[in-house]
Amino acid sequence: MPDLLWIKNGRVIDPASKRDAVGDVFAIDGKIVASLSGAQKKQARVIDAKGLVVAPGLVDIHVHFREPGQTHKENILTGSRAAAAGGFTTVVCMPNTSPVIDNAGTLQLVNAAASKAAVRVYPTACITTGMAGKQLAPHGTLKANGAVALTDDGLCIQSNELMRRAVEYAKMFDLCVLDHCQDDSLTEKAVMNEGTVSTRLGLKGWPHAAEDIIVARNIILSHYTDAHIHMQHISSAYSVELLRRAKKDGVRVTAEATPHHIALTDEALATYDTHFKMNPPLRTEADRQAIIAGLKDGTLDCIGTDHAPHSPDEKDREFDYAPNGIIGLETALAVTLDILVGEARFKLPSVIDLMTRRAANVLKLPAGTLSEGANADVCLFDPTEQWTYDATKGQSKSRNSPWHGKKLTGRVKTTIVGGKIVFADGAIV
């Protein structure tokens, strides 16, 4: 007997098919179909979504799952459960593991773990061997073993010549290069945004020029080679403007913003709380507003969480020595709704588009839509429910969230992957 699913009475929002109306979603054997027959409806598993939004499963192209090597912080299974709790059905994990993902063997290890995950997990692989920025990794072999993109993650390639060869080589294999944009010569020992707040706190500043220089470099290299370069977690107003001009000129660049960069500024660091320490750092209100404007006009393509788990003993240190990064999969939808819909007056379908279709399109992933024939990956959420986030009860192994104890609006109720419920009523199924 086929596996039949009938989600009824919800507000179905699927930007990819321009659908926004109260209605039903049907699936047979894990694929979306237009309808079920009368006999099939009698046999189907029914979910009443009255009062809920029924959207494609969310897509995040920037997460850290720490496997192999740092599984005390997170592993692919717990990371995927955190994703499911946040309404994500497709995630792309970074290669800065231990060892790093720069060869077929490590990729196969990751793929084996991903096959048991709660959601769809796609791996990236390193641009350079050992993520050392010296010698190109075997891009063709990495793609053949499942890598969906290339990145040296937090270790931005500093050599312009090597970056040029990297994007040319990646283009041969139709792979996108993801870049954490940072000129290291300008950020040595920096721990927060450079500005009046860093001066007041006596902390070494990370100037936005360090990001802008690499964004400009990447735009020039993309224009020169016609290679696709995706800029990760943009934090600077000037970078947004550079990308806006590049897109107007037809350069093959894309970019993402994080929930924390649209919600917080460097003023949040006033108490030296390391849960607000990240890279790139939280910047000024002007930067925050520029990122929101970039999401609104399409300069920035999608939301990426940069979910970065760290253990409590690592974060509970002097500010200068604590690692960068926060977890974000379980709060991303609520934080994004709060800022983009609640504050910036985005239409709800536009926000869903940023977190589904547009995110999937950056890496050509088979996700982000409820169109007929697509995978039955679905997120059901209440856009108005208020709740208090308790990181200690989350699905992630780590607790390093600036939203712990904060009231949020918008809550995921059910997550479905391939027609199977993987998260419902606050628990992994």
Buried (B, 14 or more C-beta within 10 A) or exposed (E): EEBBBBBBBBBBBBBBBEBBEEBBBBBBEBBBBEEBEEEBBEEBEBBEBEEBBBBBBBBBBBBBBBBBEBBBBBBBBBBBBBBBBBBBBBBBBBBBBEBBBBBBEBBEBBBEBBEEBBBBBBBBBBBBBBBBBEEBBBBEBBBEBBBBBBBBBBBBBBEEEBBBBBBBBBBEBEBBBBBBBBBEEBBEEBBBBBBEBBEEBEBEBBBBBBBBBBBBBBBBBBBEBEBBBBBBBBBBBBBBBBBBEBBEEEBBBBBBBBBBBBBBBBBBBEEBEBBBBBBBBBBBEEBBBBBBBBBBEEBBBBBBBBBBBBBEEBBEEEBBEBBBBBBBBBBBBBBBBBBBBEEBEBEBBBBBBBBBBBBBBBBEBEBBBBBEEBBBBBBBBBBEBEBEBBBEEBBBBBBBBBBBEBEBBBBBBBBBBBBBBBBBEEEBE
